[in-house]
Amino acid sequence: MTGWDELDRFLRTDPRDVGCDEALRLLHVYVDLILDVGGDEAARRYPGVAAHLVACGPCEEDLQGLLFAAQMNAPPESEEDVR
């Protein structure tokens, strides 16, 4: 990657992007919203986090891991799920 590539990527950054620190601070809240009301609503409520997750691969991986863990530890929704 050249210096020009890095500059171009920086200039294309969504101004709503909250950065890694803020995204990670809110990630558990964002995951809860995704599970409760869906990804579109979570992105509407936290547009800066959504913008950051689109741009940052490592934070997106953290999101996917947290979603997976939350789904694996969620209680069954009905008695049929227990069987």
PDB file with SEQRES, HELIX, SHEET and CRYST1 records, atoms N, CA, C and O in Angstrom:
SEQRES   1 A   83  MET THR GLY TRP ASP GLU LEU ASP ARG PHE LEU ARG THR          
SEQRES   2 A   83  ASP PRO ARG ASP VAL GLY CYS ASP GLU ALA LEU ARG LEU          
SEQRES   3 A   83  LEU HIS VAL TYR VAL ASP LEU ILE LEU ASP VAL GLY GLY          
SEQRES   4 A   83  ASP GLU ALA ALA ARG ARG TYR PRO GLY VAL ALA ALA HIS          
SEQRES   5 A   83  LEU VAL ALA CYS GLY PRO CYS GLU GLU ASP LEU GLN GLY          
SEQRES   6 A   83  LEU LEU PHE ALA ALA GLN MET ASN ALA PRO PRO GLU SER          
SEQRES   7 A   83  GLU GLU ASP VAL ARG                                          
HELIX    1 AA1 GLY A    3  LEU A   11  1                                   9    
HELIX    2 AA2 GLY A   19  VAL A   37  1                                  19    
HELIX    3 AA3 GLY A   39  ARG A   45  1                                   7    
HELIX    4 AA4 PRO A   47  ALA A   55  1                                   9    
HELIX    5 AA5 GLY A   57  MET A   72  1                                  16    
HELIX    6 AA6 GLU A   79  VAL A   82  1                                   4    
CRYST1    1.000    1.000    1.000  90.00  90.00  90.00 P 1           1          
ATOM      1  N   MET A   1       0.850  -1.171   0.000  1.00  0.00           N  
ATOM      2  CA  MET A   1       0.000   0.000   0.000  1.00  0.00           C  
ATOM      3  C   MET A   1       0.899   1.239   0.000  1.00  0.00           C  
ATOM      4  O   MET A   1       1.859   1.322   0.767  1.00  0.00           O  
ATOM      5  N   THR A   2       0.585   2.168  -0.843  1.00  0.00           N  
ATOM      6  CA  THR A   2       1.350   3.414  -0.899  1.00  0.00           C  
ATOM      7  C   THR A   2       0.719   4.457   0.009  1.00  0.00           C  
ATOM      8  O   THR A   2      -0.390   4.265   0.507  1.00  0.00           O  
ATOM      9  N   GLY A   3       1.411   5.538   0.220  1.00  0.00           N  
ATOM     10  CA  GLY A   3       0.860   6.637   0.997  1.00  0.00           C  
ATOM     11  C   GLY A   3      -0.409   7.190   0.386  1.00  0.00           C  
ATOM     12  O   GLY A   3      -1.306   7.633   1.103  1.00  0.00           O  
ATOM     13  N   TRP A   4      -0.491   7.166  -0.943  1.00  0.00           N  
ATOM     14  CA  TRP A   4      -1.681   7.669  -1.637  1.00  0.00           C  
ATOM     15  C   TRP A   4      -2.882   6.778  -1.358  1.00  0.00           C  
ATOM     16  O   TRP A   4      -3.999   7.270  -1.198  1.00  0.00           O  
ATOM     17  N   ASP A   5      -2.658   5.462  -1.299  1.00  0.00           N  
ATOM     18  CA  ASP A   5      -3.760   4.539  -1.002  1.00  0.00           C  
ATOM     19  C   ASP A   5      -4.318   4.794   0.389  1.00  0.00           C  
ATOM     20  O   ASP A   5      -5.534   4.801   0.583  1.00  0.00           O  
ATOM     21  N   GLU A   6      -3.437   5.001   1.353  1.00  0.00           N  
ATOM     22  CA  GLU A   6      -3.871   5.272   2.721  1.00  0.00           C  
ATOM     23  C   GLU A   6      -4.637   6.596   2.808  1.00  0.00           C  
ATOM     24  O   GLU A   6      -5.651   6.692   3.500  1.00  0.00           O  
ATOM     25  N   LEU A   7      -4.147   7.602   2.104  1.00  0.00           N  
ATOM     26  CA  LEU A   7      -4.828   8.894   2.090  1.00  0.00           C  
ATOM     27  C   LEU A   7      -6.205   8.764   1.457  1.00  0.00           C  
ATOM     28  O   LEU A   7      -7.177   9.323   1.965  1.00  0.00           O  
ATOM     29  N   ASP A   8      -6.296   8.035   0.356  1.00  0.00           N  
ATOM     30  CA  ASP A   8      -7.575   7.841  -0.324  1.00  0.00           C  
ATOM     31  C   ASP A   8      -8.570   7.137   0.598  1.00  0.00           C  
ATOM     32  O   ASP A   8      -9.732   7.534   0.670  1.00  0.00           O  
ATOM     33  N   ARG A   9      -8.125   6.100   1.299  1.00  0.00           N  
ATOM     34  CA  ARG A   9      -9.001   5.380   2.221  1.00  0.00           C  
ATOM     35  C   ARG A   9      -9.465   6.304   3.348  1.00  0.00           C  
ATOM     36  O   ARG A   9     -10.631   6.267   3.742  1.00  0.00           O  
ATOM     37  N   PHE A  10      -8.572   7.119   3.857  1.00  0.00           N  
ATOM     38  CA  PHE A  10      -8.924   8.063   4.914  1.00  0.00           C  
ATOM     39  C   PHE A  10      -9.978   9.065   4.420  1.00  0.00           C  
ATOM     40  O   PHE A  10     -10.938   9.362   5.132  1.00  0.00           O  
ATOM     41  N   LEU A  11      -9.797   9.574   3.219  1.00  0.00           N  
ATOM     42  CA  LEU A  11     -10.725  10.568   2.678  1.00  0.00           C  
ATOM     43  C   LEU A  11     -12.100   9.974   2.395  1.00  0.00           C  
ATOM     44  O   LEU A  11     -13.091  10.704   2.368  1.00  0.00           O  
ATOM     45  N   ARG A  12     -12.178   8.667   2.186  1.00  0.00           N  
ATOM     46  CA  ARG A  12     -13.459   8.015   1.934  1.00  0.00           C  
ATOM     47  C   ARG A  12     -14.147   7.572   3.219  1.00  0.00           C  
ATOM     48  O   ARG A  12     -15.231   6.992   3.163  1.00  0.00           O  
ATOM     49  N   THR A  13     -13.547   7.829   4.366  1.00  0.00           N  
ATOM     50  CA  THR A  13     -14.135   7.435   5.645  1.00  0.00           C  
ATOM     51  C   THR A  13     -15.454   8.165   5.865  1.00  0.00           C  
ATOM     52  O   THR A  13     -15.552   9.377   5.670  1.00  0.00           O  
ATOM     53  N   ASP A  14     -16.455   7.413   6.269  1.00  0.00           N  
ATOM     54  CA  ASP A  14     -17.763   7.982   6.565  1.00  0.00           C  
ATOM     55  C   ASP A  14     -17.620   8.923   7.767  1.00  0.00           C  
ATOM     56  O   ASP A  14     -17.113   8.508   8.809  1.00  0.00           O  
ATOM     57  N   PRO A  15     -18.047  10.157   7.644  1.00  0.00           N  
ATOM     58  CA  PRO A  15     -17.899  11.104   8.757  1.00  0.00           C  
ATOM     59  C   PRO A  15     -18.680  10.696  10.008  1.00  0.00           C  
ATOM     60  O   PRO A  15     -18.399  11.195  11.098  1.00  0.00           O  
ATOM     61  N   ARG A  16     -19.650   9.803   9.866  1.00  0.00           N  
ATOM     62  CA  ARG A  16     -20.408   9.322  11.026  1.00  0.00           C  
ATOM     63  C   ARG A  16     -19.647   8.258  11.808  1.00  0.00           C  
ATOM     64  O   ARG A  16     -20.025   7.949  12.938  1.00  0.00           O  
ATOM     65  N   ASP A  17     -18.586   7.690  11.238  1.00  0.00           N  
ATOM     66  CA  ASP A  17     -17.811   6.610  11.866  1.00  0.00           C  
ATOM     67  C   ASP A  17     -17.302   7.057  13.237  1.00  0.00           C  
ATOM     68  O   ASP A  17     -16.589   8.054  13.345  1.00  0.00           O  
ATOM     69  N   VAL A  18     -17.673   6.314  14.283  1.00  0.00           N  
ATOM     70  CA  VAL A  18     -17.304   6.684  15.650  1.00  0.00           C  
ATOM     71  C   VAL A  18     -15.924   6.177  16.058  1.00  0.00           C  
ATOM     72  O   VAL A  18     -15.420   6.566  17.112  1.00  0.00           O  
ATOM     73  N   GLY A  19     -15.310   5.330  15.261  1.00  0.00           N  
ATOM     74  CA  GLY A  19     -13.998   4.784  15.600  1.00  0.00           C  
ATOM     75  C   GLY A  19     -14.101   3.530  16.449  1.00  0.00           C  
ATOM     76  O   GLY A  19     -15.164   3.193  16.970  1.00  0.00           O  
ATOM     77  N   CYS A  20     -12.975   2.850  16.574  1.00  0.00           N  
ATOM     78  CA  CYS A  20     -12.930   1.563  17.270  1.00  0.00           C  
ATOM     79  C   CYS A  20     -13.315   1.669  18.743  1.00  0.00           C  
ATOM     80  O   CYS A  20     -14.114   0.869  19.229  1.00  0.00           O  
ATOM     81  N   ASP A  21     -12.765   2.633  19.450  1.00  0.00           N  
ATOM     82  CA  ASP A  21     -13.012   2.722  20.892  1.00  0.00           C  
ATOM     83  C   ASP A  21     -14.499   2.855  21.205  1.00  0.00           C  
ATOM     84  O   ASP A  21     -15.022   2.129  22.050  1.00  0.00           O  
ATOM     85  N   GLU A  22     -15.168   3.758  20.543  1.00  0.00           N  
ATOM     86  CA  GLU A  22     -16.596   3.979  20.800  1.00  0.00           C  
ATOM     87  C   GLU A  22     -17.424   2.797  20.302  1.00  0.00           C  
ATOM     88  O   GLU A  22     -18.369   2.383  20.974  1.00  0.00           O  
ATOM     89  N   ALA A  23     -17.084   2.249  19.138  1.00  0.00           N  
ATOM     90  CA  ALA A  23     -17.825   1.098  18.616  1.00  0.00           C  
ATOM     91  C   ALA A  23     -17.724  -0.087  19.573  1.00  0.00           C  
ATOM     92  O   ALA A  23     -18.726  -0.746  19.849  1.00  0.00           O  
ATOM     93  N   LEU A  24     -16.536  -0.358  20.073  1.00  0.00           N  
ATOM     94  CA  LEU A  24     -16.363  -1.480  20.996  1.00  0.00           C  
ATOM     95  C   LEU A  24     -17.046  -1.214  22.335  1.00  0.00           C  
ATOM     96  O   LEU A  24     -17.536  -2.146  22.973  1.00  0.00           O  
ATOM     97  N   ARG A  25     -17.083   0.022  22.759  1.00  0.00           N  
ATOM     98  CA  ARG A  25     -17.764   0.371  24.006  1.00  0.00           C  
ATOM     99  C   ARG A  25     -19.266   0.086  23.911  1.00  0.00           C  
ATOM    100  O   ARG A  25     -19.894  -0.292  24.901  1.00  0.00           O  
ATOM    101  N   LEU A  26     -19.837   0.267  22.719  1.00  0.00           N  
ATOM    102  CA  LEU A  26     -21.275   0.089  22.517  1.00  0.00           C  
ATOM    103  C   LEU A  26     -21.642  -1.245  21.868  1.00  0.00           C  
ATOM    104  O   LEU A  26     -22.822  -1.511  21.639  1.00  0.00           O  
ATOM    105  N   LEU A  27     -20.663  -2.077  21.573  1.00  0.00           N  
ATOM    106  CA  LEU A  27     -20.923  -3.280  20.785  1.00  0.00           C  
ATOM    107  C   LEU A  27     -21.937  -4.210  21.448  1.00  0.00           C  
ATOM    108  O   LEU A  27     -22.782  -4.779  20.757  1.00  0.00           O  
ATOM    109  N   HIS A  28     -21.875  -4.378  22.759  1.00  0.00           N  
ATOM    110  CA  HIS A  28     -22.831  -5.272  23.426  1.00  0.00           C  
ATOM    111  C   HIS A  28     -24.263  -4.723  23.330  1.00  0.00           C  
ATOM    112  O   HIS A  28     -25.215  -5.495  23.215  1.00  0.00           O  
ATOM    113  N   VAL A  29     -24.412  -3.417  23.376  1.00  0.00           N  
ATOM    114  CA  VAL A  29     -25.726  -2.794  23.221  1.00  0.00           C  
ATOM    115  C   VAL A  29     -26.218  -3.000  21.788  1.00  0.00           C  
ATOM    116  O   VAL A  29     -27.383  -3.325  21.560  1.00  0.00           O  
ATOM    117  N   TYR A  30     -25.320  -2.807  20.836  1.00  0.00           N  
ATOM    118  CA  TYR A  30     -25.652  -2.971  19.415  1.00  0.00           C  
ATOM    119  C   TYR A  30     -26.095  -4.408  19.135  1.00  0.00           C  
ATOM    120  O   TYR A  30     -27.064  -4.630  18.408  1.00  0.00           O  
ATOM    121  N   VAL A  31     -25.391  -5.375  19.706  1.00  0.00           N  
ATOM    122  CA  VAL A  31     -25.747  -6.791  19.520  1.00  0.00           C  
ATOM    123  C   VAL A  31     -27.118  -7.074  20.121  1.00  0.00           C  
ATOM    124  O   VAL A  31     -27.937  -7.748  19.495  1.00  0.00           O  
ATOM    125  N   ASP A  32     -27.381  -6.574  21.318  1.00  0.00           N  
ATOM    126  CA  ASP A  32     -28.700  -6.762  21.927  1.00  0.00           C  
ATOM    127  C   ASP A  32     -29.801  -6.207  21.039  1.00  0.00           C  
ATOM    128  O   ASP A  32     -30.856  -6.824  20.893  1.00  0.00           O  
ATOM    129  N   LEU A  33     -29.559  -5.041  20.446  1.00  0.00           N  
ATOM    130  CA  LEU A  33     -30.562  -4.463  19.542  1.00  0.00           C  
ATOM    131  C   LEU A  33     -30.765  -5.328  18.306  1.00  0.00           C  
ATOM    132  O   LEU A  33     -31.897  -5.546  17.877  1.00  0.00           O  
ATOM    133  N   ILE A  34     -29.683  -5.814  17.741  1.00  0.00           N  
ATOM    134  CA  ILE A  34     -29.806  -6.686  16.568  1.00  0.00           C  
ATOM    135  C   ILE A  34     -30.671  -7.893  16.902  1.00  0.00           C  
ATOM    136  O   ILE A  34     -31.548  -8.270  16.126  1.00  0.00           O  
ATOM    137  N   LEU A  35     -30.422  -8.490  18.050  1.00  0.00           N  
ATOM    138  CA  LEU A  35     -31.179  -9.680  18.431  1.00  0.00           C  
ATOM    139  C   LEU A  35     -32.621  -9.358  18.784  1.00  0.00           C  
ATOM    140  O   LEU A  35     -33.510 -10.178  18.556  1.00  0.00           O  
ATOM    141  N   ASP A  36     -32.867  -8.174  19.337  1.00  0.00           N  
ATOM    142  CA  ASP A  36     -34.220  -7.803  19.756  1.00  0.00           C  
ATOM    143  C   ASP A  36     -35.069  -7.213  18.636  1.00  0.00           C  
ATOM    144  O   ASP A  36     -36.232  -7.585  18.481  1.00  0.00           O  
ATOM    145  N   VAL A  37     -34.504  -6.301  17.858  1.00  0.00           N  
ATOM    146  CA  VAL A  37     -35.318  -5.572  16.873  1.00  0.00           C  
ATOM    147  C   VAL A  37     -34.764  -5.642  15.448  1.00  0.00           C  
ATOM    148  O   VAL A  37     -35.405  -5.147  14.521  1.00  0.00           O  
ATOM    149  N   GLY A  38     -33.607  -6.236  15.259  1.00  0.00           N  
ATOM    150  CA  GLY A  38     -33.049  -6.393  13.916  1.00  0.00           C  
ATOM    151  C   GLY A  38     -31.928  -5.418  13.614  1.00  0.00           C  
ATOM    152  O   GLY A  38     -31.792  -4.375  14.253  1.00  0.00           O  
ATOM    153  N   GLY A  39     -31.135  -5.783  12.632  1.00  0.00           N  
ATOM    154  CA  GLY A  39     -29.963  -5.005  12.260  1.00  0.00           C  
ATOM    155  C   GLY A  39     -30.269  -3.629  11.704  1.00  0.00           C  
ATOM    156  O   GLY A  39     -29.523  -2.681  11.947  1.00  0.00           O  
ATOM    157  N   ASP A  40     -31.355  -3.508  10.962  1.00  0.00           N  
ATOM    158  CA  ASP A  40     -31.699  -2.202  10.389  1.00  0.00           C  
ATOM    159  C   ASP A  40     -32.017  -1.182  11.478  1.00  0.00           C  
ATOM    160  O   ASP A  40     -31.602  -0.026  11.402  1.00  0.00           O  
ATOM    161  N   GLU A  41     -32.760  -1.628  12.491  1.00  0.00           N  
ATOM    162  CA  GLU A  41     -33.111  -0.720  13.590  1.00  0.00           C  
ATOM    163  C   GLU A  41     -31.877  -0.385  14.422  1.00  0.00           C  
ATOM    164  O   GLU A  41     -31.721   0.754  14.862  1.00  0.00           O  
ATOM    165  N   ALA A  42     -31.005  -1.357  14.639  1.00  0.00           N  
ATOM    166  CA  ALA A  42     -29.766  -1.084  15.380  1.00  0.00           C  
ATOM    167  C   ALA A  42     -28.930  -0.043  14.643  1.00  0.00           C  
ATOM    168  O   ALA A  42     -28.382   0.870  15.260  1.00  0.00           O  
ATOM    169  N   ALA A  43     -28.834  -0.182  13.327  1.00  0.00           N  
ATOM    170  CA  ALA A  43     -28.072   0.777  12.521  1.00  0.00           C  
ATOM    171  C   ALA A  43     -28.733   2.157  12.529  1.00  0.00           C  
ATOM    172  O   ALA A  43     -28.038   3.172  12.501  1.00  0.00           O  
ATOM    173  N   ARG A  44     -30.057   2.203  12.567  1.00  0.00           N  
ATOM    174  CA  ARG A  44     -30.762   3.485  12.621  1.00  0.00           C  
ATOM    175  C   ARG A  44     -30.499   4.192  13.949  1.00  0.00           C  
ATOM    176  O   ARG A  44     -30.304   5.407  13.988  1.00  0.00           O  
ATOM    177  N   ARG A  45     -30.496   3.419  15.033  1.00  0.00           N  
ATOM    178  CA  ARG A  45     -30.291   4.017  16.357  1.00  0.00           C  
ATOM    179  C   ARG A  45     -28.830   4.401  16.608  1.00  0.00           C  
ATOM    180  O   ARG A  45     -28.545   5.369  17.314  1.00  0.00           O  
ATOM    181  N   TYR A  46     -27.919   3.636  16.027  1.00  0.00           N  
ATOM    182  CA  TYR A  46     -26.488   3.886  16.221  1.00  0.00           C  
ATOM    183  C   TYR A  46     -25.779   3.969  14.863  1.00  0.00           C  
ATOM    184  O   TYR A  46     -24.994   3.086  14.518  1.00  0.00           O  
ATOM    185  N   PRO A  47     -26.053   5.029  14.094  1.00  0.00           N  
ATOM    186  CA  PRO A  47     -25.471   5.124  12.752  1.00  0.00           C  
ATOM    187  C   PRO A  47     -23.946   5.198  12.758  1.00  0.00           C  
ATOM    188  O   PRO A  47     -23.305   4.723  11.820  1.00  0.00           O  
ATOM    189  N   GLY A  48     -23.364   5.775  13.780  1.00  0.00           N  
ATOM    190  CA  GLY A  48     -21.908   5.863  13.856  1.00  0.00           C  
ATOM    191  C   GLY A  48     -21.257   4.510  14.056  1.00  0.00           C  
ATOM    192  O   GLY A  48     -20.190   4.236  13.506  1.00  0.00           O  
ATOM    193  N   VAL A  49     -21.899   3.668  14.843  1.00  0.00           N  
ATOM    194  CA  VAL A  49     -21.393   2.306  15.046  1.00  0.00           C  
ATOM    195  C   VAL A  49     -21.566   1.513  13.757  1.00  0.00           C  
ATOM    196  O   VAL A  49     -20.657   0.795  13.342  1.00  0.00           O  
ATOM    197  N   ALA A  50     -22.720   1.638  13.129  1.00  0.00           N  
ATOM    198  CA  ALA A  50     -22.963   0.924  11.875  1.00  0.00           C  
ATOM    199  C   ALA A  50     -21.945   1.329  10.811  1.00  0.00           C  
ATOM    200  O   ALA A  50     -21.417   0.476  10.097  1.00  0.00           O  
ATOM    201  N   ALA A  51     -21.670   2.624  10.704  1.00  0.00           N  
ATOM    202  CA  ALA A  51     -20.687   3.109   9.727  1.00  0.00           C  
ATOM    203  C   ALA A  51     -19.306   2.542  10.036  1.00  0.00           C  
ATOM    204  O   ALA A  51     -18.563   2.172   9.127  1.00  0.00           O  
ATOM    205  N   HIS A  52     -18.970   2.475  11.306  1.00  0.00           N  
ATOM    206  CA  HIS A  52     -17.660   1.954  11.668  1.00  0.00           C  
ATOM    207  C   HIS A  52     -17.551   0.473  11.344  1.00  0.00           C  
ATOM    208  O   HIS A  52     -16.520   0.026  10.841  1.00  0.00           O  
ATOM    209  N   LEU A  53     -18.589  -0.289  11.622  1.00  0.00           N  
ATOM    210  CA  LEU A  53     -18.543  -1.727  11.370  1.00  0.00           C  
ATOM    211  C   LEU A  53     -18.405  -2.049   9.880  1.00  0.00           C  
ATOM    212  O   LEU A  53     -17.821  -3.069   9.513  1.00  0.00           O  
ATOM    213  N   VAL A  54     -18.934  -1.192   9.040  1.00  0.00           N  
ATOM    214  CA  VAL A  54     -18.769  -1.373   7.592  1.00  0.00           C  
ATOM    215  C   VAL A  54     -17.312  -1.166   7.188  1.00  0.00           C  
ATOM    216  O   VAL A  54     -16.813  -1.832   6.282  1.00  0.00           O  
ATOM    217  N   ALA A  55     -16.640  -0.248   7.858  1.00  0.00           N  
ATOM    218  CA  ALA A  55     -15.285   0.142   7.466  1.00  0.00           C  
ATOM    219  C   ALA A  55     -14.178  -0.631   8.170  1.00  0.00           C  
ATOM    220  O   ALA A  55     -13.052  -0.668   7.674  1.00  0.00           O  
ATOM    221  N   CYS A  56     -14.466  -1.246   9.308  1.00  0.00           N  
ATOM    222  CA  CYS A  56     -13.410  -1.851  10.126  1.00  0.00           C  
ATOM    223  C   CYS A  56     -13.608  -3.354  10.232  1.00  0.00           C  
ATOM    224  O   CYS A  56     -14.490  -3.825  10.950  1.00  0.00           O  
ATOM    225  N   GLY A  57     -12.790  -4.092   9.522  1.00  0.00           N  
ATOM    226  CA  GLY A  57     -12.872  -5.549   9.532  1.00  0.00           C  
ATOM    227  C   GLY A  57     -12.718  -6.165  10.914  1.00  0.00           C  
ATOM    228  O   GLY A  57     -13.519  -7.026  11.279  1.00  0.00           O  
ATOM    229  N   PRO A  58     -11.724  -5.763  11.698  1.00  0.00           N  
ATOM    230  CA  PRO A  58     -11.575  -6.355  13.032  1.00  0.00           C  
ATOM    231  C   PRO A  58     -12.785  -6.118  13.944  1.00  0.00           C  
ATOM    232  O   PRO A  58     -13.179  -7.016  14.688  1.00  0.00           O  
ATOM    233  N   CYS A  59     -13.366  -4.940  13.896  1.00  0.00           N  
ATOM    234  CA  CYS A  59     -14.548  -4.673  14.722  1.00  0.00           C  
ATOM    235  C   CYS A  59     -15.753  -5.465  14.212  1.00  0.00           C  
ATOM    236  O   CYS A  59     -16.571  -5.926  15.007  1.00  0.00           O  
ATOM    237  N   GLU A  60     -15.865  -5.625  12.910  1.00  0.00           N  
ATOM    238  CA  GLU A  60     -16.935  -6.454  12.333  1.00  0.00           C  
ATOM    239  C   GLU A  60     -16.777  -7.902  12.787  1.00  0.00           C  
ATOM    240  O   GLU A  60     -17.770  -8.572  13.069  1.00  0.00           O  
ATOM    241  N   GLU A  61     -15.544  -8.390  12.859  1.00  0.00           N  
ATOM    242  CA  GLU A  61     -15.303  -9.747  13.353  1.00  0.00           C  
ATOM    243  C   GLU A  61     -15.709  -9.855  14.821  1.00  0.00           C  
ATOM    244  O   GLU A  61     -16.291 -10.861  15.228  1.00  0.00           O  
ATOM    245  N   ASP A  62     -15.410  -8.838  15.612  1.00  0.00           N  
ATOM    246  CA  ASP A  62     -15.838  -8.830  17.015  1.00  0.00           C  
ATOM    247  C   ASP A  62     -17.362  -8.872  17.109  1.00  0.00           C  
ATOM    248  O   ASP A  62     -17.912  -9.582  17.951  1.00  0.00           O  
ATOM    249  N   LEU A  63     -18.040  -8.119  16.254  1.00  0.00           N  
ATOM    250  CA  LEU A  63     -19.499  -8.129  16.219  1.00  0.00           C  
ATOM    251  C   LEU A  63     -20.011  -9.535  15.928  1.00  0.00           C  
ATOM    252  O   LEU A  63     -20.896 -10.035  16.621  1.00  0.00           O  
ATOM    253  N   GLN A  64     -19.454 -10.166  14.906  1.00  0.00           N  
ATOM    254  CA  GLN A  64     -19.911 -11.506  14.533  1.00  0.00           C  
ATOM    255  C   GLN A  64     -19.680 -12.508  15.664  1.00  0.00           C  
ATOM    256  O   GLN A  64     -20.528 -13.360  15.926  1.00  0.00           O  
ATOM    257  N   GLY A  65     -18.538 -12.404  16.329  1.00  0.00           N  
ATOM    258  CA  GLY A  65     -18.248 -13.296  17.443  1.00  0.00           C  
ATOM    259  C   GLY A  65     -19.196 -13.087  18.609  1.00  0.00           C  
ATOM    260  O   GLY A  65     -19.653 -14.052  19.222  1.00  0.00           O  
ATOM    261  N   LEU A  66     -19.493 -11.836  18.918  1.00  0.00           N  
ATOM    262  CA  LEU A  66     -20.409 -11.539  20.007  1.00  0.00           C  
ATOM    263  C   LEU A  66     -21.834 -11.973  19.665  1.00  0.00           C  
ATOM    264  O   LEU A  66     -22.552 -12.483  20.525  1.00  0.00           O  
ATOM    265  N   LEU A  67     -22.241 -11.771  18.417  1.00  0.00           N  
ATOM    266  CA  LEU A  67     -23.558 -12.250  17.981  1.00  0.00           C  
ATOM    267  C   LEU A  67     -23.653 -13.766  18.116  1.00  0.00           C  
ATOM    268  O   LEU A  67     -24.656 -14.285  18.607  1.00  0.00           O  
ATOM    269  N   PHE A  68     -22.630 -14.465  17.690  1.00  0.00           N  
ATOM    270  CA  PHE A  68     -22.617 -15.917  17.768  1.00  0.00           C  
ATOM    271  C   PHE A  68     -22.730 -16.367  19.221  1.00  0.00           C  
ATOM    272  O   PHE A  68     -23.537 -17.237  19.547  1.00  0.00           O  
ATOM    273  N   ALA A  69     -21.919 -15.771  20.092  1.00  0.00           N  
ATOM    274  CA  ALA A  69     -21.937 -16.140  21.506  1.00  0.00           C  
ATOM    275  C   ALA A  69     -23.303 -15.854  22.131  1.00  0.00           C  
ATOM    276  O   ALA A  69     -23.821 -16.665  22.898  1.00  0.00           O  
ATOM    277  N   ALA A  70     -23.876 -14.713  21.804  1.00  0.00           N  
ATOM    278  CA  ALA A  70     -25.182 -14.348  22.361  1.00  0.00           C  
ATOM    279  C   ALA A  70     -26.266 -15.308  21.880  1.00  0.00           C  
ATOM    280  O   ALA A  70     -27.149 -15.686  22.649  1.00  0.00           O  
ATOM    281  N   GLN A  71     -26.201 -15.696  20.627  1.00  0.00           N  
ATOM    282  CA  GLN A  71     -27.200 -16.620  20.086  1.00  0.00           C  
ATOM    283  C   GLN A  71     -27.039 -18.018  20.686  1.00  0.00           C  
ATOM    284  O   GLN A  71     -28.032 -18.708  20.914  1.00  0.00           O  
ATOM    285  N   MET A  72     -25.815 -18.436  20.939  1.00  0.00           N  
ATOM    286  CA  MET A  72     -25.572 -19.758  21.514  1.00  0.00           C  
ATOM    287  C   MET A  72     -26.018 -19.826  22.970  1.00  0.00           C  
ATOM    288  O   MET A  72     -26.375 -20.897  23.460  1.00  0.00           O  
ATOM    289  N   ASN A  73     -25.998 -18.698  23.658  1.00  0.00           N  
ATOM    290  CA  ASN A  73     -26.358 -18.661  25.076  1.00  0.00           C  
ATOM    291  C   ASN A  73     -27.784 -18.184  25.322  1.00  0.00           C  
ATOM    292  O   ASN A  73     -28.210 -18.064  26.470  1.00  0.00           O  
ATOM    293  N   ALA A  74     -28.516 -17.913  24.260  1.00  0.00           N  
ATOM    294  CA  ALA A  74     -29.893 -17.437  24.409  1.00  0.00           C  
ATOM    295  C   ALA A  74     -30.778 -18.600  24.859  1.00  0.00           C  
ATOM    296  O   ALA A  74     -30.593 -19.732  24.411  1.00  0.00           O  
ATOM    297  N   PRO A  75     -31.729 -18.326  25.736  1.00  0.00           N  
ATOM    298  CA  PRO A  75     -32.655 -19.390  26.149  1.00  0.00           C  
ATOM    299  C   PRO A  75     -33.571 -19.758  24.989  1.00  0.00           C  
ATOM    300  O   PRO A  75     -33.826 -18.926  24.119  1.00  0.00           O  
ATOM    301  N   PRO A  76     -34.065 -20.986  24.965  1.00  0.00           N  
ATOM    302  CA  PRO A  76     -35.006 -21.389  23.901  1.00  0.00           C  
ATOM    303  C   PRO A  76     -36.243 -20.515  23.948  1.00  0.00           C  
ATOM    304  O   PRO A  76     -36.666 -20.073  25.016  1.00  0.00           O  
ATOM    305  N   GLU A  77     -36.822 -20.269  22.772  1.00  0.00           N  
ATOM    306  CA  GLU A  77     -37.984 -19.387  22.690  1.00  0.00           C  
ATOM    307  C   GLU A  77     -39.281 -20.093  23.028  1.00  0.00           C  
ATOM    308  O   GLU A  77     -40.242 -19.448  23.446  1.00  0.00           O  
ATOM    309  N   SER A  78     -39.328 -21.409  22.856  1.00  0.00           N  
ATOM    310  CA  SER A  78     -40.550 -22.151  23.156  1.00  0.00           C  
ATOM    311  C   SER A  78     -40.182 -23.544  23.622  1.00  0.00           C  
ATOM    312  O   SER A  78     -39.024 -23.955  23.556  1.00  0.00           O  
ATOM    313  N   GLU A  79     -41.197 -24.269  24.099  1.00  0.00           N  
ATOM    314  CA  GLU A  79     -40.942 -25.627  24.562  1.00  0.00           C  
ATOM    315  C   GLU A  79     -40.495 -26.531  23.422  1.00  0.00           C  
ATOM    316  O   GLU A  79     -39.741 -27.478  23.649  1.00  0.00           O  
ATOM    317  N   GLU A  80     -40.941 -26.261  22.218  1.00  0.00           N  
ATOM    318  CA  GLU A  80     -40.534 -27.067  21.063  1.00  0.00           C  
ATOM    319  C   GLU A  80     -39.036 -26.955  20.817  1.00  0.00           C  
ATOM    320  O   GLU A  80     -38.414 -27.915  20.363  1.00  0.00           O  
ATOM    321  N   ASP A  81     -38.437 -25.776  21.117  1.00  0.00           N  
ATOM    322  CA  ASP A  81     -37.019 -25.589  20.925  1.00  0.00           C  
ATOM    323  C   ASP A  81     -36.194 -26.442  21.883  1.00  0.00           C  
ATOM    324  O   ASP A  81     -35.046 -26.773  21.588  1.00  0.00           O  
ATOM    325  N   VAL A  82     -36.778 -26.802  23.034  1.00  0.00           N  
ATOM    326  CA  VAL A  82     -36.060 -27.574  24.041  1.00  0.00           C  
ATOM    327  C   VAL A  82     -35.929 -29.031  23.609  1.00  0.00           C  
ATOM    328  O   VAL A  82     -34.936 -29.683  23.932  1.00  0.00           O  
ATOM    329  N   ARG A  83     -36.902 -29.539  22.897  1.00  0.00           N  
ATOM    330  CA  ARG A  83     -36.907 -30.948  22.480  1.00  0.00           C  
ATOM    331  C   ARG A  83     -35.842 -31.278  21.497  1.00  0.00           C  
ATOM    332  O   ARG A  83     -35.735 -32.426  21.065  1.00  0.00           O  
TER     333      ARG A  83                                                      
END                                                                             
